[in-house]
Amino acid sequence: MALSNEQFEKIKRTLEERQLANSLITASRRSEILEKLPGYRAMEDETAALSMQCAEKLVSEPDAATRNRELETLRSRIKEINISKKDLLTKAGYPADYLEPVCNCSKCHDTGFINGKKCTCFKQLEIDILYDHSNMSAFLKDNNFDRLSYDYHKGDDLTHFKKAVDTCKKFINNFDNDYHNLLFYGTVGTGKSFLSGCVAKELLDKGHSIVYFSAEQLFRSISALYYDHEHNAEREALFDTLHESDLLIIDDLGTEFSNEFTKSQLFSIFNQRITNRRPLVISTNLTLEDIRKIYSDRFLSRLAENSYICNLKGSDIRIRKKIENEYN
């Protein structure tokens, strides 16, 4: 999903604010130097006069050889003055580039674009917005590949977990070219939410729009807005996000209050995302049979058709970590 107009305008405002703030810094520095180093203004005035003479020579001198010779003399003098200006600054204790235009990004000078293409600084602002929009900023601090450990899995459980990690990396690497969903299911505390976070972190850092909801939070949000006709815009924005985000993560499916409304909404969201070829990541403590019974054969069949399915088992890692922290 591309940035919304509001998000794009927010980035533009951020860049404009940077440019304004930096222009004020540059102007303040120039005023400081002109006040403290009177000789600097004389050099600036001479440079301006020489530049004007260069422009006049380009227009008034008909002989090319004479024009080039005189221009070279003028330009040489301008270079000498520029060297003297920097020398004056450094002797007064200032950096030689103290009066150069200030900017946060030296590549695009805070415009956000280079030859019509987004600069890295613009892309970073996009990522920052996508992080905020994903509902995952705090969650991803502890759930990312930098925190990956195999110490809490053994035997077949370790084999399953390693396979799930490999599947996640495959999903990430092929995200732009190969449509698949991801389903993590299994016992409590075996790394399902953790791997969802790993996937989200990697894709967010690549500039994709990721939206995260716990199942309970998702259906509570839908229910609150579904019949509220005074907030049509908010409802439309929510469903647009659910349908069009590059990746939707639903964590802990099965913990929500399940009824016909929530089941129909889940299938509707899933069906729309299939139509739009927008991937979905689901984590759940339910078994596949539980998913079939609660959400229907049809839902499970369509989910399995285009999904990598990872079954994670073992003891509760969260409990084991808590015990270790208490006794270490």
TIMAR-193013 format. One record per residue (C-alpha): residue number from 1; residue in three letters; x, y, z. Coordinates in nm, 3 decimals. Layout:
N
i=NUM | aa=ALA | xx=X | yy=Y | zz=Z
...
This chain:
328
i=1 | aa=MET | xx=0.000 | yy=0.000 | zz=0.000
i=2 | aa=ALA | xx=0.136 | yy=0.339 | zz=-0.096
i=3 | aa=LEU | xx=0.143 | yy=0.621 | zz=0.153
i=4 | aa=SER | xx=-0.188 | yy=0.795 | zz=0.197
i=5 | aa=ASN | xx=-0.212 | yy=1.159 | zz=0.087
i=6 | aa=GLU | xx=-0.209 | yy=1.259 | zz=0.452
i=7 | aa=GLN | xx=0.109 | yy=1.059 | zz=0.520
i=8 | aa=PHE | xx=0.278 | yy=1.197 | zz=0.206
i=9 | aa=GLU | xx=0.188 | yy=1.553 | zz=0.307
i=10 | aa=LYS | xx=0.326 | yy=1.485 | zz=0.655
i=11 | aa=ILE | xx=0.663 | yy=1.391 | zz=0.505
i=12 | aa=LYS | xx=0.659 | yy=1.701 | zz=0.284
i=13 | aa=ARG | xx=0.588 | yy=1.918 | zz=0.587
i=14 | aa=THR | xx=0.872 | yy=1.753 | zz=0.778
i=15 | aa=LEU | xx=1.115 | yy=1.826 | zz=0.494
i=16 | aa=GLU | xx=0.990 | yy=2.184 | zz=0.459
i=17 | aa=GLU | xx=1.030 | yy=2.238 | zz=0.833
i=18 | aa=ARG | xx=1.386 | yy=2.105 | zz=0.812
i=19 | aa=GLN | xx=1.465 | yy=2.341 | zz=0.525
i=20 | aa=LEU | xx=1.319 | yy=2.639 | zz=0.711
i=21 | aa=ALA | xx=1.500 | yy=2.557 | zz=1.035
i=22 | aa=ASN | xx=1.830 | yy=2.508 | zz=0.853
i=23 | aa=SER | xx=1.791 | yy=2.827 | zz=0.649
i=24 | aa=LEU | xx=1.743 | yy=3.018 | zz=0.975
i=25 | aa=ILE | xx=2.060 | yy=2.861 | zz=1.113
i=26 | aa=THR | xx=2.251 | yy=2.958 | zz=0.798
i=27 | aa=ALA | xx=2.118 | yy=3.315 | zz=0.810
i=28 | aa=SER | xx=2.204 | yy=3.345 | zz=1.179
i=29 | aa=ARG | xx=2.559 | yy=3.228 | zz=1.116
i=30 | aa=ARG | xx=2.605 | yy=3.477 | zz=0.834
i=31 | aa=SER | xx=2.482 | yy=3.763 | zz=1.052
i=32 | aa=GLU | xx=2.722 | yy=3.653 | zz=1.324
i=33 | aa=ILE | xx=3.020 | yy=3.649 | zz=1.087
i=34 | aa=LEU | xx=2.939 | yy=3.986 | zz=0.928
i=35 | aa=GLU | xx=2.920 | yy=4.138 | zz=1.275
i=36 | aa=LYS | xx=3.235 | yy=3.981 | zz=1.417
i=37 | aa=LEU | xx=3.452 | yy=3.978 | zz=1.102
i=38 | aa=PRO | xx=3.401 | yy=4.309 | zz=0.915
i=39 | aa=GLY | xx=3.650 | yy=4.211 | zz=0.643
i=40 | aa=TYR | xx=3.423 | yy=3.928 | zz=0.536
i=41 | aa=ARG | xx=3.156 | yy=4.161 | zz=0.397
i=42 | aa=ALA | xx=3.413 | yy=4.342 | zz=0.182
i=43 | aa=MET | xx=3.515 | yy=4.009 | zz=0.032
i=44 | aa=GLU | xx=3.152 | yy=3.920 | zz=-0.036
i=45 | aa=ASP | xx=3.094 | yy=4.258 | zz=-0.203
i=46 | aa=GLU | xx=3.400 | yy=4.211 | zz=-0.424
i=47 | aa=THR | xx=3.288 | yy=3.860 | zz=-0.519
i=48 | aa=ALA | xx=2.943 | yy=3.992 | zz=-0.616
i=49 | aa=ALA | xx=3.100 | yy=4.269 | zz=-0.827
i=50 | aa=LEU | xx=3.331 | yy=4.024 | zz=-1.006
i=51 | aa=SER | xx=3.040 | yy=3.788 | zz=-1.075
i=52 | aa=MET | xx=2.851 | yy=4.078 | zz=-1.231
i=53 | aa=GLN | xx=3.153 | yy=4.157 | zz=-1.451
i=54 | aa=CYS | xx=3.159 | yy=3.793 | zz=-1.565
i=55 | aa=ALA | xx=2.797 | yy=3.818 | zz=-1.671
i=56 | aa=GLU | xx=2.863 | yy=4.142 | zz=-1.859
i=57 | aa=LYS | xx=3.163 | yy=3.994 | zz=-2.042
i=58 | aa=LEU | xx=2.952 | yy=3.700 | zz=-2.161
i=59 | aa=VAL | xx=2.710 | yy=3.944 | zz=-2.325
i=60 | aa=SER | xx=2.926 | yy=4.240 | zz=-2.434
i=61 | aa=GLU | xx=3.260 | yy=4.098 | zz=-2.551
i=62 | aa=PRO | xx=3.227 | yy=3.980 | zz=-2.914
i=63 | aa=ASP | xx=3.573 | yy=3.828 | zz=-2.948
i=64 | aa=ALA | xx=3.572 | yy=3.476 | zz=-2.805
i=65 | aa=ALA | xx=3.945 | yy=3.464 | zz=-2.727
i=66 | aa=THR | xx=3.937 | yy=3.798 | zz=-2.547
i=67 | aa=ARG | xx=3.618 | yy=3.703 | zz=-2.364
i=68 | aa=ASN | xx=3.759 | yy=3.372 | zz=-2.241
i=69 | aa=ARG | xx=4.084 | yy=3.533 | zz=-2.131
i=70 | aa=GLU | xx=3.909 | yy=3.806 | zz=-1.933
i=71 | aa=LEU | xx=3.661 | yy=3.558 | zz=-1.782
i=72 | aa=GLU | xx=3.947 | yy=3.337 | zz=-1.669
i=73 | aa=THR | xx=4.110 | yy=3.636 | zz=-1.495
i=74 | aa=LEU | xx=3.786 | yy=3.725 | zz=-1.317
i=75 | aa=ARG | xx=3.717 | yy=3.364 | zz=-1.213
i=76 | aa=SER | xx=4.070 | yy=3.324 | zz=-1.086
i=77 | aa=ARG | xx=4.026 | yy=3.631 | zz=-0.867
i=78 | aa=ILE | xx=3.694 | yy=3.492 | zz=-0.732
i=79 | aa=LYS | xx=3.871 | yy=3.169 | zz=-0.636
i=80 | aa=GLU | xx=4.139 | yy=3.366 | zz=-0.454
i=81 | aa=ILE | xx=3.875 | yy=3.559 | zz=-0.259
i=82 | aa=ASN | xx=3.694 | yy=3.237 | zz=-0.164
i=83 | aa=ILE | xx=4.019 | yy=3.096 | zz=-0.029
i=84 | aa=SER | xx=4.076 | yy=3.418 | zz=0.166
i=85 | aa=LYS | xx=3.722 | yy=3.401 | zz=0.310
i=86 | aa=LYS | xx=3.780 | yy=3.049 | zz=0.441
i=87 | aa=ASP | xx=4.118 | yy=3.150 | zz=0.575
i=88 | aa=LEU | xx=3.955 | yy=3.443 | zz=0.760
i=89 | aa=LEU | xx=3.699 | yy=3.206 | zz=0.913
i=90 | aa=THR | xx=3.951 | yy=2.947 | zz=1.031
i=91 | aa=LYS | xx=4.184 | yy=3.210 | zz=1.179
i=92 | aa=ALA | xx=3.887 | yy=3.338 | zz=1.380
i=93 | aa=GLY | xx=3.821 | yy=2.987 | zz=1.510
i=94 | aa=TYR | xx=3.534 | yy=2.892 | zz=1.280
i=95 | aa=PRO | xx=3.517 | yy=2.586 | zz=1.052
i=96 | aa=ALA | xx=3.600 | yy=2.664 | zz=0.690
i=97 | aa=ASP | xx=3.250 | yy=2.552 | zz=0.584
i=98 | aa=TYR | xx=3.071 | yy=2.744 | zz=0.860
i=99 | aa=LEU | xx=2.870 | yy=2.950 | zz=0.612
i=100 | aa=GLU | xx=2.784 | yy=2.665 | zz=0.378
i=101 | aa=PRO | xx=2.406 | yy=2.596 | zz=0.363
i=102 | aa=VAL | xx=2.303 | yy=2.378 | zz=0.658
i=103 | aa=CYS | xx=2.105 | yy=2.062 | zz=0.578
i=104 | aa=ASN | xx=2.016 | yy=1.732 | zz=0.741
i=105 | aa=CYS | xx=2.077 | yy=1.536 | zz=0.422
i=106 | aa=SER | xx=2.378 | yy=1.627 | zz=0.211
i=107 | aa=LYS | xx=2.253 | yy=1.410 | zz=-0.077
i=108 | aa=CYS | xx=1.930 | yy=1.595 | zz=-0.158
i=109 | aa=HIS | xx=1.972 | yy=1.906 | zz=0.063
i=110 | aa=ASP | xx=1.646 | yy=1.819 | zz=0.242
i=111 | aa=THR | xx=1.432 | yy=1.823 | zz=-0.073
i=112 | aa=GLY | xx=1.364 | yy=1.449 | zz=-0.038
i=113 | aa=PHE | xx=1.436 | yy=1.377 | zz=-0.404
i=114 | aa=ILE | xx=1.737 | yy=1.328 | zz=-0.631
i=115 | aa=ASN | xx=1.670 | yy=1.350 | zz=-1.005
i=116 | aa=GLY | xx=1.304 | yy=1.284 | zz=-0.942
i=117 | aa=LYS | xx=1.365 | yy=0.975 | zz=-0.728
i=118 | aa=LYS | xx=1.311 | yy=0.944 | zz=-0.355
i=119 | aa=CYS | xx=1.624 | yy=1.011 | zz=-0.152
i=120 | aa=THR | xx=1.722 | yy=0.775 | zz=0.131
i=121 | aa=CYS | xx=1.612 | yy=1.042 | zz=0.381
i=122 | aa=PHE | xx=1.260 | yy=1.042 | zz=0.229
i=123 | aa=LYS | xx=1.249 | yy=0.664 | zz=0.243
i=124 | aa=GLN | xx=1.353 | yy=0.673 | zz=0.609
i=125 | aa=LEU | xx=1.068 | yy=0.910 | zz=0.687
i=126 | aa=GLU | xx=0.835 | yy=0.668 | zz=0.508
i=127 | aa=ILE | xx=0.962 | yy=0.384 | zz=0.724
i=128 | aa=ASP | xx=0.917 | yy=0.592 | zz=1.041
i=129 | aa=ILE | xx=0.555 | yy=0.661 | zz=0.948
i=130 | aa=LEU | xx=0.492 | yy=0.297 | zz=0.859
i=131 | aa=TYR | xx=0.630 | yy=0.189 | zz=1.196
i=132 | aa=ASP | xx=0.392 | yy=0.424 | zz=1.373
i=133 | aa=HIS | xx=0.102 | yy=0.309 | zz=1.157
i=134 | aa=SER | xx=0.173 | yy=-0.061 | zz=1.209
i=135 | aa=ASN | xx=0.081 | yy=-0.068 | zz=1.583
i=136 | aa=MET | xx=0.410 | yy=-0.255 | zz=1.637
i=137 | aa=SER | xx=0.678 | yy=-0.006 | zz=1.743
i=138 | aa=ALA | xx=0.715 | yy=-0.135 | zz=2.101
i=139 | aa=PHE | xx=0.649 | yy=-0.497 | zz=2.004
i=140 | aa=LEU | xx=0.933 | yy=-0.504 | zz=1.750
i=141 | aa=LYS | xx=1.195 | yy=-0.399 | zz=2.003
i=142 | aa=ASP | xx=1.192 | yy=-0.753 | zz=2.143
i=143 | aa=ASN | xx=1.061 | yy=-0.946 | zz=1.844
i=144 | aa=ASN | xx=1.313 | yy=-0.935 | zz=1.561
i=145 | aa=PHE | xx=1.586 | yy=-1.151 | zz=1.413
i=146 | aa=ASP | xx=1.852 | yy=-0.979 | zz=1.626
i=147 | aa=ARG | xx=1.690 | yy=-1.145 | zz=1.928
i=148 | aa=LEU | xx=1.662 | yy=-1.486 | zz=1.762
i=149 | aa=SER | xx=1.778 | yy=-1.779 | zz=1.978
i=150 | aa=TYR | xx=1.753 | yy=-2.154 | zz=1.934
i=151 | aa=ASP | xx=1.834 | yy=-2.221 | zz=2.300
i=152 | aa=TYR | xx=1.473 | yy=-2.277 | zz=2.404
i=153 | aa=HIS | xx=1.392 | yy=-2.552 | zz=2.153
i=154 | aa=LYS | xx=1.518 | yy=-2.911 | zz=2.149
i=155 | aa=GLY | xx=1.476 | yy=-3.222 | zz=1.938
i=156 | aa=ASP | xx=1.182 | yy=-3.220 | zz=1.697
i=157 | aa=ASP | xx=1.065 | yy=-2.886 | zz=1.840
i=158 | aa=LEU | xx=1.398 | yy=-2.731 | zz=1.739
i=159 | aa=THR | xx=1.369 | yy=-2.881 | zz=1.391
i=160 | aa=HIS | xx=1.022 | yy=-2.733 | zz=1.349
i=161 | aa=PHE | xx=1.137 | yy=-2.393 | zz=1.476
i=162 | aa=LYS | xx=1.440 | yy=-2.380 | zz=1.245
i=163 | aa=LYS | xx=1.218 | yy=-2.474 | zz=0.953
i=164 | aa=ALA | xx=0.978 | yy=-2.194 | zz=1.048
i=165 | aa=VAL | xx=1.266 | yy=-1.944 | zz=1.060
i=166 | aa=ASP | xx=1.377 | yy=-2.053 | zz=0.711
i=167 | aa=THR | xx=1.019 | yy=-2.019 | zz=0.589
i=168 | aa=CYS | xx=1.001 | yy=-1.666 | zz=0.728
i=169 | aa=LYS | xx=1.319 | yy=-1.567 | zz=0.546
i=170 | aa=LYS | xx=1.187 | yy=-1.720 | zz=0.225
i=171 | aa=PHE | xx=0.861 | yy=-1.528 | zz=0.271
i=172 | aa=ILE | xx=1.054 | yy=-1.202 | zz=0.323
i=173 | aa=ASN | xx=1.294 | yy=-1.250 | zz=0.033
i=174 | aa=ASN | xx=1.015 | yy=-1.335 | zz=-0.212
i=175 | aa=PHE | xx=0.759 | yy=-1.092 | zz=-0.074
i=176 | aa=ASP | xx=0.746 | yy=-0.867 | zz=-0.381
i=177 | aa=ASN | xx=0.734 | yy=-1.146 | zz=-0.635
i=178 | aa=ASP | xx=0.554 | yy=-1.445 | zz=-0.483
i=179 | aa=TYR | xx=0.213 | yy=-1.419 | zz=-0.320
i=180 | aa=HIS | xx=0.179 | yy=-1.634 | zz=-0.008
i=181 | aa=ASN | xx=0.030 | yy=-1.607 | zz=0.338
i=182 | aa=LEU | xx=0.187 | yy=-1.731 | zz=0.660
i=183 | aa=LEU | xx=0.014 | yy=-1.935 | zz=0.928
i=184 | aa=PHE | xx=0.184 | yy=-2.007 | zz=1.260
i=185 | aa=TYR | xx=-0.006 | yy=-2.249 | zz=1.481
i=186 | aa=GLY | xx=0.080 | yy=-2.459 | zz=1.781
i=187 | aa=THR | xx=0.115 | yy=-2.456 | zz=2.156
i=188 | aa=VAL | xx=0.140 | yy=-2.145 | zz=2.373
i=189 | aa=GLY | xx=0.470 | yy=-1.957 | zz=2.397
i=190 | aa=THR | xx=0.662 | yy=-2.137 | zz=2.122
i=191 | aa=GLY | xx=0.764 | yy=-1.835 | zz=1.914
i=192 | aa=LYS | xx=0.467 | yy=-1.773 | zz=1.685
i=193 | aa=SER | xx=0.425 | yy=-1.405 | zz=1.772
i=194 | aa=PHE | xx=0.803 | yy=-1.366 | zz=1.779
i=195 | aa=LEU | xx=0.838 | yy=-1.486 | zz=1.421
i=196 | aa=SER | xx=0.550 | yy=-1.263 | zz=1.313
i=197 | aa=GLY | xx=0.748 | yy=-0.972 | zz=1.456
i=198 | aa=CYS | xx=1.063 | yy=-1.082 | zz=1.274
i=199 | aa=VAL | xx=0.878 | yy=-1.081 | zz=0.943
i=200 | aa=ALA | xx=0.718 | yy=-0.743 | zz=1.014
i=201 | aa=LYS | xx=1.049 | yy=-0.582 | zz=1.117
i=202 | aa=GLU | xx=1.230 | yy=-0.691 | zz=0.802
i=203 | aa=LEU | xx=0.951 | yy=-0.578 | zz=0.570
i=204 | aa=LEU | xx=0.898 | yy=-0.248 | zz=0.751
i=205 | aa=ASP | xx=1.268 | yy=-0.174 | zz=0.714
i=206 | aa=LYS | xx=1.227 | yy=-0.228 | zz=0.341
i=207 | aa=GLY | xx=0.950 | yy=0.032 | zz=0.332
i=208 | aa=HIS | xx=0.645 | yy=-0.193 | zz=0.320
i=209 | aa=SER | xx=0.325 | yy=-0.100 | zz=0.500
i=210 | aa=ILE | xx=0.256 | yy=-0.349 | zz=0.779
i=211 | aa=VAL | xx=-0.049 | yy=-0.342 | zz=1.005
i=212 | aa=TYR | xx=-0.062 | yy=-0.545 | zz=1.326
i=213 | aa=PHE | xx=-0.367 | yy=-0.636 | zz=1.532
i=214 | aa=SER | xx=-0.429 | yy=-0.888 | zz=1.801
i=215 | aa=ALA | xx=-0.746 | yy=-1.077 | zz=1.707
i=216 | aa=GLU | xx=-0.928 | yy=-0.933 | zz=2.007
i=217 | aa=GLN | xx=-0.820 | yy=-0.579 | zz=1.919
i=218 | aa=LEU | xx=-0.909 | yy=-0.622 | zz=1.552
i=219 | aa=PHE | xx=-1.267 | yy=-0.737 | zz=1.602
i=220 | aa=ARG | xx=-1.326 | yy=-0.490 | zz=1.883
i=221 | aa=SER | xx=-1.222 | yy=-0.209 | zz=1.647
i=222 | aa=ILE | xx=-1.444 | yy=-0.340 | zz=1.368
i=223 | aa=SER | xx=-1.742 | yy=-0.385 | zz=1.599
i=224 | aa=ALA | xx=-1.704 | yy=-0.034 | zz=1.743
i=225 | aa=LEU | xx=-1.722 | yy=0.128 | zz=1.399
i=226 | aa=TYR | xx=-1.934 | yy=-0.109 | zz=1.194
i=227 | aa=TYR | xx=-2.273 | yy=0.029 | zz=1.296
i=228 | aa=ASP | xx=-2.153 | yy=0.378 | zz=1.393
i=229 | aa=HIS | xx=-2.283 | yy=0.595 | zz=1.109
i=230 | aa=GLU | xx=-2.137 | yy=0.908 | zz=1.267
i=231 | aa=HIS | xx=-1.785 | yy=0.783 | zz=1.195
i=232 | aa=ASN | xx=-1.810 | yy=0.664 | zz=0.835
i=233 | aa=ALA | xx=-1.469 | yy=0.808 | zz=0.746
i=234 | aa=GLU | xx=-1.297 | yy=0.622 | zz=1.030
i=235 | aa=ARG | xx=-1.470 | yy=0.298 | zz=0.933
i=236 | aa=GLU | xx=-1.370 | yy=0.336 | zz=0.569
i=237 | aa=ALA | xx=-1.012 | yy=0.416 | zz=0.669
i=238 | aa=LEU | xx=-0.997 | yy=0.105 | zz=0.889
i=239 | aa=PHE | xx=-1.121 | yy=-0.126 | zz=0.616
i=240 | aa=ASP | xx=-0.897 | yy=0.038 | zz=0.358
i=241 | aa=THR | xx=-0.603 | yy=-0.034 | zz=0.585
i=242 | aa=LEU | xx=-0.714 | yy=-0.393 | zz=0.645
i=243 | aa=HIS | xx=-0.765 | yy=-0.456 | zz=0.274
i=244 | aa=GLU | xx=-0.478 | yy=-0.260 | zz=0.118
i=245 | aa=SER | xx=-0.179 | yy=-0.269 | zz=0.356
i=246 | aa=ASP | xx=0.113 | yy=-0.463 | zz=0.211
i=247 | aa=LEU | xx=0.090 | yy=-0.708 | zz=0.502
i=248 | aa=LEU | xx=-0.175 | yy=-0.761 | zz=0.768
i=249 | aa=ILE | xx=-0.076 | yy=-0.949 | zz=1.084
i=250 | aa=ILE | xx=-0.347 | yy=-1.100 | zz=1.305
i=251 | aa=ASP | xx=-0.196 | yy=-1.226 | zz=1.627
i=252 | aa=ASP | xx=-0.358 | yy=-1.479 | zz=1.863
i=253 | aa=LEU | xx=-0.650 | yy=-1.573 | zz=1.640
i=254 | aa=GLY | xx=-0.904 | yy=-1.754 | zz=1.855
i=255 | aa=THR | xx=-0.869 | yy=-1.533 | zz=2.162
i=256 | aa=GLU | xx=-1.141 | yy=-1.296 | zz=2.036
i=257 | aa=PHE | xx=-1.506 | yy=-1.336 | zz=2.129
i=258 | aa=SER | xx=-1.618 | yy=-1.555 | zz=1.842
i=259 | aa=ASN | xx=-1.964 | yy=-1.523 | zz=1.689
i=260 | aa=GLU | xx=-2.113 | yy=-1.515 | zz=1.342
i=261 | aa=PHE | xx=-2.026 | yy=-1.146 | zz=1.303
i=262 | aa=THR | xx=-1.654 | yy=-1.188 | zz=1.379
i=263 | aa=LYS | xx=-1.630 | yy=-1.501 | zz=1.165
i=264 | aa=SER | xx=-1.795 | yy=-1.332 | zz=0.868
i=265 | aa=GLN | xx=-1.570 | yy=-1.027 | zz=0.908
i=266 | aa=LEU | xx=-1.257 | yy=-1.243 | zz=0.920
i=267 | aa=PHE | xx=-1.356 | yy=-1.426 | zz=0.604
i=268 | aa=SER | xx=-1.448 | yy=-1.099 | zz=0.431
i=269 | aa=ILE | xx=-1.109 | yy=-0.942 | zz=0.515
i=270 | aa=PHE | xx=-0.924 | yy=-1.255 | zz=0.410
i=271 | aa=ASN | xx=-1.121 | yy=-1.288 | zz=0.086
i=272 | aa=GLN | xx=-1.060 | yy=-0.924 | zz=-0.006
i=273 | aa=ARG | xx=-0.689 | yy=-0.958 | zz=0.059
i=274 | aa=ILE | xx=-0.675 | yy=-1.268 | zz=-0.160
i=275 | aa=THR | xx=-0.847 | yy=-1.071 | zz=-0.436
i=276 | aa=ASN | xx=-0.594 | yy=-0.789 | zz=-0.393
i=277 | aa=ARG | xx=-0.307 | yy=-1.037 | zz=-0.356
i=278 | aa=ARG | xx=-0.213 | yy=-0.882 | zz=-0.023
i=279 | aa=PRO | xx=-0.049 | yy=-1.131 | zz=0.215
i=280 | aa=LEU | xx=-0.171 | yy=-1.211 | zz=0.562
i=281 | aa=VAL | xx=0.016 | yy=-1.350 | zz=0.864
i=282 | aa=ILE | xx=-0.188 | yy=-1.532 | zz=1.125
i=283 | aa=SER | xx=-0.063 | yy=-1.674 | zz=1.454
i=284 | aa=THR | xx=-0.285 | yy=-1.889 | zz=1.670
i=285 | aa=ASN | xx=-0.278 | yy=-2.142 | zz=1.952
i=286 | aa=LEU | xx=-0.559 | yy=-2.328 | zz=1.778
i=287 | aa=THR | xx=-0.504 | yy=-2.654 | zz=1.593
i=288 | aa=LEU | xx=-0.597 | yy=-2.683 | zz=1.228
i=289 | aa=GLU | xx=-0.901 | yy=-2.882 | zz=1.331
i=290 | aa=ASP | xx=-1.000 | yy=-2.605 | zz=1.572
i=291 | aa=ILE | xx=-0.967 | yy=-2.348 | zz=1.291
i=292 | aa=ARG | xx=-1.189 | yy=-2.563 | zz=1.070
i=293 | aa=LYS | xx=-1.456 | yy=-2.603 | zz=1.337
i=294 | aa=ILE | xx=-1.462 | yy=-2.239 | zz=1.445
i=295 | aa=TYR | xx=-1.414 | yy=-2.056 | zz=1.115
i=296 | aa=SER | xx=-1.542 | yy=-2.318 | zz=0.863
i=297 | aa=ASP | xx=-1.396 | yy=-2.564 | zz=0.615
i=298 | aa=ARG | xx=-1.406 | yy=-2.297 | zz=0.349
i=299 | aa=PHE | xx=-1.188 | yy=-2.057 | zz=0.544
i=300 | aa=LEU | xx=-0.927 | yy=-2.320 | zz=0.629
i=301 | aa=SER | xx=-0.924 | yy=-2.448 | zz=0.272
i=302 | aa=ARG | xx=-0.864 | yy=-2.103 | zz=0.124
i=303 | aa=LEU | xx=-0.603 | yy=-2.025 | zz=0.389
i=304 | aa=ALA | xx=-0.414 | yy=-2.347 | zz=0.324
i=305 | aa=GLU | xx=-0.426 | yy=-2.301 | zz=-0.051
i=306 | aa=ASN | xx=-0.185 | yy=-2.007 | zz=-0.060
i=307 | aa=SER | xx=-0.007 | yy=-2.027 | zz=0.275
i=308 | aa=TYR | xx=0.315 | yy=-2.144 | zz=0.426
i=309 | aa=ILE | xx=0.202 | yy=-2.336 | zz=0.734
i=310 | aa=CYS | xx=0.436 | yy=-2.361 | zz=1.032
i=311 | aa=ASN | xx=0.355 | yy=-2.582 | zz=1.329
i=312 | aa=LEU | xx=0.546 | yy=-2.485 | zz=1.645
i=313 | aa=LYS | xx=0.552 | yy=-2.700 | zz=1.958
i=314 | aa=GLY | xx=0.732 | yy=-2.718 | zz=2.289
i=315 | aa=SER | xx=0.724 | yy=-2.568 | zz=2.635
i=316 | aa=ASP | xx=0.624 | yy=-2.208 | zz=2.699
i=317 | aa=ILE | xx=0.935 | yy=-1.995 | zz=2.630
i=318 | aa=ARG | xx=0.796 | yy=-1.697 | zz=2.816
i=319 | aa=ILE | xx=0.756 | yy=-1.899 | zz=3.135
i=320 | aa=ARG | xx=1.104 | yy=-2.048 | zz=3.102
i=321 | aa=LYS | xx=1.260 | yy=-1.703 | zz=3.053
i=322 | aa=LYS | xx=1.074 | yy=-1.570 | zz=3.355
i=323 | aa=ILE | xx=1.199 | yy=-1.857 | zz=3.570
i=324 | aa=GLU | xx=1.556 | yy=-1.809 | zz=3.448
i=325 | aa=ASN | xx=1.545 | yy=-1.435 | zz=3.523
i=326 | aa=GLU | xx=1.417 | yy=-1.499 | zz=3.876
i=327 | aa=TYR | xx=1.691 | yy=-1.749 | zz=3.960
i=328 | aa=ASN | xx=1.987 | yy=-1.585 | zz=3.784
